[in-house]
């Protein structure tokens, strides 16, 4: 004999759980994922769901926890990522400024900075371009940016400092 308990619960509650998640998350795809996760959890804990005096309430409560988890994950990602538009220069700097920047760094540093921040290369692609490992490239870019920031802040304060 086929047990249809979970199938019946699925048919009864799928739209309600999806609607609940959709309202809370305001994202169709994420709401669908959360709804799916709830029913996967129900399958994994089928005995617990069966023994619950209110299986529908069990699913709604699980959906609430899944929504909170999805919101927390989304917030974590949003806080730790920068939109692509903010990582690149809006336009390549004028040639006069290029010359000034070139004098402040080695040819390889210049190539790395231009490749990543002006030409849109990924760090991995820039590393291959310069014959460096990914980590070495990432570290050189970081050091170049730090040095340029220091030099630019000194110039803005009115002093000149040459770092060679």
N, C-alpha and C positions, 0 to 999 in steps of 0.2 A: 504494500500500500504506500502511495506517495504522500509525503508530508507536505502540505501546502501552507503551513503556518506563515513562514516568512514571505512566500509569494503573495499571499492574501494581504499581509501587512504592507508589503511593497506597493501593491496596487492601491491600497487605501491611503497610504501616507506619502507616497513619492511627491505628488504635487504640493502637498501642504509643507513638507520639509523644504522642497525647492523654493517655494514662495517665501518661507521664513528666511532662508539663507539669502535669497535675492534681495529682499528688503534690507536686511542688515548689512550686506556686503556691497550692494549696488554694482554688481559685476556678474553678468550671466554665466560666464565660463567658470569663475571661481565658485559660484553658487552650485553649479552642476557638479564640480569636483567635491565640494563639501557634502552634497547630497549622496554622491556615490560613496564617499568615505563613511558616512553614517550607516549605510546599508552593508558595507563590508564589515564594519565593526559589529553590526547586529548579527551577521553571519558567524563571525568569530566568537561572539558571546551569546550564541543562540539559546543555550540553556538558561542563561541569566534573563534574557528577554522573555522566554517562555514562562519563567517563574514569577516575573514581575506582575503585580496586580493590575498594572496599566501599561501594556507594551507600547501603546501609542505615545504615552507620556515619556517612556524610556527613550524612544526615538527622538522626541522633541528635545529632551534634556541633552542627549548626545549631540544633536544638531547645534544646540547652543554652545556647547564646549568646542565643537569643530569650527564654528563661526569665530569664536574668540581666538582660537589657535590660528586660523587663516588671517584674521586681522592683525594679530601679533606678528606673524611672518611677513605680511605685506608691509607693516610699519618698519620692521627690522631692515628689510631690503631698501625701502625708500630712504631711510636715514643713512644708509651706507653706500648709496650710489649717487652718481652725479649725472644729470642728463648729458647725452652726447654733445649737444649744442654748446654746453658750457666747458667742454674739455678741449675744444679747438678754437683757434683764432677765427674771427668772423671773416677776415680777409688777410692775405699775406701782408706783412709790414712793407711800407715803402722802401725802395732800394737804399735810400740814405740811412734809414734805421737798420737795414740789413747789414750794411757795412760796419756800423757801430757794434752791432751784436757779434758779427764775425770776428772782430778784433778782440772780443772778450773771451773767446773760447777756441778750442782746437777745431780743426776741420771735421773731425769725427763727431765732436759734440754738436757742431753746427748742423751736420747732416742728420743726426738723430733728432734734434729739436725740430728742424724743418719737416722731416719725414712724418713725425708723430703729430705735431701741433698745427702744421700748415697743410700738409699733403694728405692727412687722414690715414696714415699707416697705423696699424696696430703695433704694440710694443714688440710682439713676436715677429712681425714683418720687418720692422726696423732693425731688430737684432740680426735677422738673416741678411739684410742689406749690408750691415756693417761687419758681419762675421763674428758676432758676439753671442754668448748664451743669453737666454731670456732674462735671467736674474742679473747678469752683468749689465745688460742694456737698461733694465729697469732702474738699477742703482745709479748708473751714469746719468740718466735723465733726471732722477731725483736730485743728484748733486748739482747738476747744471742749473736746474730751477732754483735750488736753494741759493747758489752763488749769485745768480742773476737778481733774485729778490733782495739779497743783502746789498749788492752794488746799487740797485735802483733805489733802495730806501736811503742809502748814504747820499746819493745824488739829490734826492728829494729834500733831504735835510740841509742841503747846501754845500756839503763837503764832497770832495772827489777822492775816491780810493781806487787804486789800481790793484787788482788781484790777478796775478800772473801765474 
